[in-house]
Amino acid sequence: MLITRTSMLSGITRTIDIDVEPHEYQAWVSGQMIQNAMPHLSVSDREFLISGVTDDEWATLMNLEMEDGL
């Protein structure tokens, strides 16, 4: 299923094809915990669904924080 999200870190909007069935997605949207609605998804895919943030963005953020001594 093609999922479009806007990253809460960068504001960039991306569309990613995630292996999720419409009924699983609806269960999550209706309030079921994402790990229960879609237990087969990777942590990265679940994070993208929740926040729109990709692994690359997290890595960039961590690198910037390390460089800034945060």
CNS distance restraints for C-alpha pairs under 8 A (distance, minus, plus):
assign (resid   1 and name CA) (resid  17 and name CA) 5.38 0.50 0.50
assign (resid   1 and name CA) (resid  18 and name CA) 5.41 0.50 0.50
assign (resid   1 and name CA) (resid  19 and name CA) 6.19 0.50 0.50
assign (resid   1 and name CA) (resid  20 and name CA) 5.97 0.50 0.50
assign (resid   1 and name CA) (resid  21 and name CA) 6.95 0.50 0.50
assign (resid   1 and name CA) (resid  22 and name CA) 7.66 0.50 0.50
assign (resid   2 and name CA) (resid  15 and name CA) 6.29 0.50 0.50
assign (resid   2 and name CA) (resid  16 and name CA) 5.56 0.50 0.50
assign (resid   2 and name CA) (resid  17 and name CA) 4.34 0.50 0.50
assign (resid   2 and name CA) (resid  18 and name CA) 6.26 0.50 0.50
assign (resid   3 and name CA) (resid  15 and name CA) 5.34 0.50 0.50
assign (resid   3 and name CA) (resid  16 and name CA) 5.42 0.50 0.50
assign (resid   3 and name CA) (resid  17 and name CA) 6.19 0.50 0.50
assign (resid   3 and name CA) (resid  18 and name CA) 6.81 0.50 0.50
assign (resid   3 and name CA) (resid  49 and name CA) 7.52 0.50 0.50
assign (resid   4 and name CA) (resid  13 and name CA) 6.89 0.50 0.50
assign (resid   4 and name CA) (resid  14 and name CA) 5.56 0.50 0.50
assign (resid   4 and name CA) (resid  15 and name CA) 4.13 0.50 0.50
assign (resid   4 and name CA) (resid  16 and name CA) 6.51 0.50 0.50
assign (resid   4 and name CA) (resid  52 and name CA) 7.97 0.50 0.50
assign (resid   5 and name CA) (resid  13 and name CA) 5.58 0.50 0.50
assign (resid   5 and name CA) (resid  14 and name CA) 5.73 0.50 0.50
assign (resid   5 and name CA) (resid  15 and name CA) 6.53 0.50 0.50
assign (resid   5 and name CA) (resid  48 and name CA) 7.31 0.50 0.50
assign (resid   5 and name CA) (resid  49 and name CA) 6.98 0.50 0.50
assign (resid   5 and name CA) (resid  51 and name CA) 7.43 0.50 0.50
assign (resid   5 and name CA) (resid  52 and name CA) 4.78 0.50 0.50
assign (resid   6 and name CA) (resid  11 and name CA) 5.62 0.50 0.50
assign (resid   6 and name CA) (resid  12 and name CA) 5.43 0.50 0.50
assign (resid   6 and name CA) (resid  13 and name CA) 4.05 0.50 0.50
assign (resid   6 and name CA) (resid  14 and name CA) 6.36 0.50 0.50
assign (resid   6 and name CA) (resid  51 and name CA) 7.49 0.50 0.50
assign (resid   6 and name CA) (resid  52 and name CA) 5.08 0.50 0.50
assign (resid   6 and name CA) (resid  53 and name CA) 7.75 0.50 0.50
assign (resid   7 and name CA) (resid  11 and name CA) 4.87 0.50 0.50
assign (resid   7 and name CA) (resid  12 and name CA) 5.44 0.50 0.50
assign (resid   7 and name CA) (resid  13 and name CA) 6.28 0.50 0.50
assign (resid   7 and name CA) (resid  14 and name CA) 7.89 0.50 0.50
assign (resid   7 and name CA) (resid  51 and name CA) 5.99 0.50 0.50
assign (resid   7 and name CA) (resid  52 and name CA) 4.01 0.50 0.50
assign (resid   7 and name CA) (resid  53 and name CA) 4.82 0.50 0.50
assign (resid   7 and name CA) (resid  54 and name CA) 7.86 0.50 0.50
assign (resid   8 and name CA) (resid  51 and name CA) 5.86 0.50 0.50
assign (resid   8 and name CA) (resid  52 and name CA) 6.31 0.50 0.50
assign (resid   8 and name CA) (resid  53 and name CA) 6.61 0.50 0.50
assign (resid   9 and name CA) (resid  53 and name CA) 6.75 0.50 0.50
assign (resid   9 and name CA) (resid  57 and name CA) 7.75 0.50 0.50
assign (resid  10 and name CA) (resid  57 and name CA) 7.94 0.50 0.50
assign (resid  13 and name CA) (resid  52 and name CA) 7.68 0.50 0.50
assign (resid  14 and name CA) (resid  52 and name CA) 7.65 0.50 0.50
assign (resid  18 and name CA) (resid  45 and name CA) 6.96 0.50 0.50
assign (resid  19 and name CA) (resid  41 and name CA) 7.34 0.50 0.50
assign (resid  20 and name CA) (resid  24 and name CA) 6.43 0.50 0.50
assign (resid  20 and name CA) (resid  25 and name CA) 6.66 0.50 0.50
assign (resid  20 and name CA) (resid  38 and name CA) 7.10 0.50 0.50
assign (resid  20 and name CA) (resid  41 and name CA) 7.84 0.50 0.50
assign (resid  21 and name CA) (resid  25 and name CA) 6.35 0.50 0.50
assign (resid  22 and name CA) (resid  26 and name CA) 6.07 0.50 0.50
assign (resid  23 and name CA) (resid  27 and name CA) 6.08 0.50 0.50
assign (resid  24 and name CA) (resid  28 and name CA) 6.45 0.50 0.50
assign (resid  24 and name CA) (resid  37 and name CA) 5.36 0.50 0.50
assign (resid  24 and name CA) (resid  38 and name CA) 6.05 0.50 0.50
assign (resid  25 and name CA) (resid  29 and name CA) 6.22 0.50 0.50
assign (resid  25 and name CA) (resid  37 and name CA) 7.20 0.50 0.50
assign (resid  25 and name CA) (resid  38 and name CA) 7.64 0.50 0.50
assign (resid  26 and name CA) (resid  30 and name CA) 5.94 0.50 0.50
assign (resid  27 and name CA) (resid  31 and name CA) 6.57 0.50 0.50
assign (resid  27 and name CA) (resid  32 and name CA) 5.61 0.50 0.50
assign (resid  27 and name CA) (resid  37 and name CA) 5.93 0.50 0.50
assign (resid  28 and name CA) (resid  32 and name CA) 4.63 0.50 0.50
assign (resid  28 and name CA) (resid  33 and name CA) 6.09 0.50 0.50
assign (resid  28 and name CA) (resid  34 and name CA) 5.50 0.50 0.50
assign (resid  28 and name CA) (resid  37 and name CA) 5.62 0.50 0.50
assign (resid  28 and name CA) (resid  38 and name CA) 7.94 0.50 0.50
assign (resid  32 and name CA) (resid  36 and name CA) 6.76 0.50 0.50
assign (resid  32 and name CA) (resid  37 and name CA) 6.07 0.50 0.50
assign (resid  33 and name CA) (resid  37 and name CA) 6.16 0.50 0.50
assign (resid  34 and name CA) (resid  38 and name CA) 5.79 0.50 0.50
assign (resid  34 and name CA) (resid  39 and name CA) 7.47 0.50 0.50
assign (resid  34 and name CA) (resid  46 and name CA) 7.03 0.50 0.50
assign (resid  35 and name CA) (resid  39 and name CA) 4.81 0.50 0.50
assign (resid  35 and name CA) (resid  41 and name CA) 7.88 0.50 0.50
assign (resid  35 and name CA) (resid  46 and name CA) 7.75 0.50 0.50
assign (resid  41 and name CA) (resid  45 and name CA) 6.01 0.50 0.50
assign (resid  41 and name CA) (resid  46 and name CA) 6.40 0.50 0.50
assign (resid  42 and name CA) (resid  46 and name CA) 6.32 0.50 0.50
assign (resid  43 and name CA) (resid  47 and name CA) 6.06 0.50 0.50
assign (resid  44 and name CA) (resid  48 and name CA) 6.21 0.50 0.50
assign (resid  44 and name CA) (resid  54 and name CA) 6.89 0.50 0.50
assign (resid  44 and name CA) (resid  55 and name CA) 6.48 0.50 0.50
assign (resid  45 and name CA) (resid  49 and name CA) 6.32 0.50 0.50
assign (resid  46 and name CA) (resid  50 and name CA) 6.23 0.50 0.50
assign (resid  47 and name CA) (resid  51 and name CA) 5.82 0.50 0.50
assign (resid  47 and name CA) (resid  52 and name CA) 6.86 0.50 0.50
assign (resid  47 and name CA) (resid  53 and name CA) 6.48 0.50 0.50
assign (resid  47 and name CA) (resid  54 and name CA) 7.41 0.50 0.50
assign (resid  48 and name CA) (resid  52 and name CA) 4.22 0.50 0.50
assign (resid  48 and name CA) (resid  53 and name CA) 5.07 0.50 0.50
assign (resid  48 and name CA) (resid  54 and name CA) 5.85 0.50 0.50
assign (resid  53 and name CA) (resid  57 and name CA) 6.24 0.50 0.50
assign (resid  53 and name CA) (resid  58 and name CA) 7.09 0.50 0.50
assign (resid  54 and name CA) (resid  58 and name CA) 6.48 0.50 0.50
assign (resid  55 and name CA) (resid  59 and name CA) 6.17 0.50 0.50
assign (resid  56 and name CA) (resid  60 and name CA) 6.13 0.50 0.50
assign (resid  57 and name CA) (resid  61 and name CA) 6.11 0.50 0.50
assign (resid  58 and name CA) (resid  62 and name CA) 6.13 0.50 0.50
assign (resid  59 and name CA) (resid  63 and name CA) 6.14 0.50 0.50
assign (resid  60 and name CA) (resid  64 and name CA) 6.17 0.50 0.50
assign (resid  61 and name CA) (resid  65 and name CA) 6.18 0.50 0.50
assign (resid  62 and name CA) (resid  66 and name CA) 6.17 0.50 0.50
assign (resid  63 and name CA) (resid  67 and name CA) 6.18 0.50 0.50
assign (resid  64 and name CA) (resid  68 and name CA) 6.13 0.50 0.50
assign (resid  65 and name CA) (resid  69 and name CA) 5.99 0.50 0.50
assign (resid  65 and name CA) (resid  70 and name CA) 5.04 0.50 0.50
assign (resid  66 and name CA) (resid  70 and name CA) 6.04 0.50 0.50
